[in-house]
Amino acid sequence: MKKWDKRLWVFVLTIMLCVSSISYVTAAGKTFTDVSSNYKEAVDYLLERGITKGVSDTAFGTAQNIKRGDAAIFIAKARELNVKSPNDQGFTDLNDRVANYVNTIVEAGIASGKTSTTFDPDANITRQEMARMLANAYSLTATSEASFTDVSDRWIGYVSALKENNITFGKTNQTFAPMENLTRGEFALFIYRAEQLSYNENSNPSLTPENETFAQRVEEIQKKWQELQPTYDGPVLEKMPSTTAPYELGKVHQEELQDALNLTKFVRFLSYLPGNVELNEAFNEEAQAASVVNAANQQMMHNPKRPTNMNEDFYELGYSGASTSNIGIGYPDIKSSILKGYMPDADDSNRARVGHRRWILSPRLQEIGFGYAVASDGRGHTAMKVVADEMWKNEPILYEVIAWPSETAFPTDFLGNRDPWSVSLNPSKYDPDKSESVKVQLTRLEDHKKWVFSQEGDSDGFFNVSTESVGYTPYTIIFQPNEIEGYRSGEQYEVEIMNVYKVNGESSTIRFETTFFDL
């Protein structure tokens, strides 16, 4: 639950791709030493189609930046364009190797030069230039604009088309990094995805008879989303608080409170938890006071100091709220603090416990309250009261595990590429005191890419077992895979948790699968 942690854990996630440790024999019979399993299928496809041969007999050049001229060759060959006699496009900087390919794709409207007389074939291609090439080459469009904050109007249409068609997903939920260079491995992966989309536009297995359970769960989630999705877009505050003396509590707009409650019910529904959570007016008041106190201090603290000239009763109310709430700073409203802050818990100070998430998904949560205030520096302060004095007396729901993402089906909209996975085991069934040998294997079923997590190392990603009773879930396994650019609709993952022990001492393995879909 805490944003601050005196026992801050710092984890460095590294991937060592050494020539001596990776050996991959391609379908074409070459032995590449620089192709991880993440790129294997895409590289095989390009080699079999004659789109590229790699940079040498032993290397594909996965980590090398791809140049504009080579990108033109890849695209022209992948689309099987006639490059024998294109019309000269007036570029004076083309060599014989790339000239026909460049002139062909420019004539086809797939790309353009840097100027009317230069294509700059030896320059590294940027991610936004790649987006334009692929969107044009494969006639990809978007029905809505992607929410990236770093893409200009000139490029957003192309970038949105790639995101909506699951070609690429951005560096984070909010950034695409349009000016960064693209590697040969990334370009191979993107072309492969575009090719698969071109040949099989209905590749998402979501609603086929073979996936009846998945289809049923998707329908349930979509129906619940229609019922609970946030709809209010007015001002967060009905009455403005005062964050300087004389202090005033203010009041959150009722529609904002209802949206926040509904969103809480929905994320719990995603994890198969009941929706019996309700607003408590006294909790709202504590959370509002907590937001005002933190805004007055311009700090985010669970144990805030008393602001200058604030009376004791106001301060005590705010302190009580802050010490029993998820708290956030910098969010424009309460809903976004849940969606982009508490549920992801992706930053280093929260990832080890995913405490905010665990309180929201607590099996004993029944009442909540929300608060919001804006400090004099313009930053919004939020509080979500999730801890009640006698919460431990609440009858817990019956559960085996509480997982995020959860079993069977999960919307891509609710898991970013930096967000950790978490699985809380029921401590009445599984012994948290015997967790030192827990091992997790995550498998992406479409290409059999595997990530293995344990206390022995972090080469495949972040891993931790939290035995703190956060949210009354004192046995929570947390893992975050490396090399995940995003989760695509139709991708299926298998989770296998080994070496867990039941309370009777019996060793056990927990398995489940989930398939992502676009909500």
Disulfide bonds with the S-S distance in Angstrom:
none
